[in-house]
Amino acid sequence: MLFTMREAPGPDGPDSLQSGRPSLPFRSRMLRQRLPVFLATVAVLTVLGPFGTFRELTLAERLAYWGGLIGFGSLAFELLTHAALRLLKDRAKAWRSMLAGVAAGTVLLVTLVVALLEWSVRGHDFLHPLGLAELMVYVTVVTALASAAPLWLELHGRGLLAPSAPAAATPPPHTPMAPQASPQMSPQASPRSEPAFFARLPAKLGRDLLALEMEDHYVRVHTAEGSDLILMRLRDAIAELSGLDGRQVHRSYWVAAAAVSGVERKPDGKLTLVLRNELRVPVSRSYAANVRAAGWAEKTGG
């Protein structure tokens, strides 16, 4: 029942970023956010014993009953989310529909399990349309209460709840546009607008972009302030960075030119870029020529 939206490992196996890379946030969120909510939910339900479980079950039985149901719900949500992400890997913007479908599927599965559990443990027959409908209401309420906080933190942490970038202002109708100044008319050039991708970044990451890394259906954004995940494809992120000095160095990595502080060369000739925050990014052979043409291979450091 607890929302997970699991992060998958990078697709490149041994070539994945290793040295200097921060630990996956999935572990920290599991320990700091989801596990405490899971334990608190099970504890509260065990002590209060709602829906007649306090009267009919012992303390140990209530602990097993509620712990098993909440655990099953969490596992069901995890598996359904993983399957949905596989199906929607090319439709990153469909996460709302995916979340609604996964939540509905989880409620249906848990409702059926509760009906079977009630019939086998307490002798209550809910295996009929009205009984299942009643149980579904209870399961939905418990799921919503148990998942609200972790779900909000998960979506907020991934930047999915961030407001969309405001549309560019258009001149009022029938208002003549002022002529644009030529370089001779104005010695100062107008400031260039930042890439569209920056509107997706959480404020905590700042704007000092270092690298992008593909992680299954997500893009991990590395900045000087840290890293976070954004639900989109790497090639779409790179397209939104048009105008920013940087290049793709691997099928799973894009690096900003200003982020490269040095290069390491392996005995087999492969290059590894060392970034300003000590992250090390592999350069695949297919992109090595572009990296050398940009002069990055001549940088020293690391």
HELIX and SHEET records of a PDB file:
HELIX    1   1 GLY A   13  ASP A   15  5                                   3    
HELIX    2   2 PRO A   25  ARG A   29  1                                   5    
HELIX    3   3 MET A   30  ARG A   34  3                                   5    
HELIX    4   4 LEU A   35  LEU A   48  1                                  14    
HELIX    5   5 THR A   53  GLU A   56  1                                   4    
HELIX    6   6 LEU A   59  LEU A   87  1                                  29    
HELIX    7   7 ALA A   92  ALA A   94  5                                   3    
HELIX    8   8 TRP A   95  LEU A  117  1                                  23    
HELIX    9   9 GLU A  118  ARG A  122  3                                   5    
HELIX   10  10 PRO A  129  GLY A  157  1                                  29    
HELIX   11  11 ALA A  196  ARG A  200  5                                   5    
HELIX   12  12 ALA A  203  LEU A  205  5                                   3    
HELIX   13  13 LEU A  234  GLU A  240  1                                   7    
HELIX   14  14 ALA A  257  ALA A  259  5                                   3    
HELIX   15  15 ARG A  285  ALA A  293  1                                   9    
HELIX   16  16 TRP A  296  GLU A  298  5                                   3    
SHEET    1   A 5 GLY A 226  ILE A 230  0                                        
SHEET    2   A 5 TYR A 218  THR A 223 -1                                        
SHEET    3   A 5 LEU A 209  GLU A 215 -1                                        
SHEET    4   A 5 TYR A 253  ALA A 256 -1                                        
SHEET    5   A 5 GLY A 246  HIS A 250 -1                                        
SHEET    1   B 3 VAL A 260  ARG A 265  0                                        
SHEET    2   B 3 LEU A 271  LEU A 275 -1                                        
SHEET    3   B 3 ARG A 280  VAL A 283 -1                                        
END                                                                             
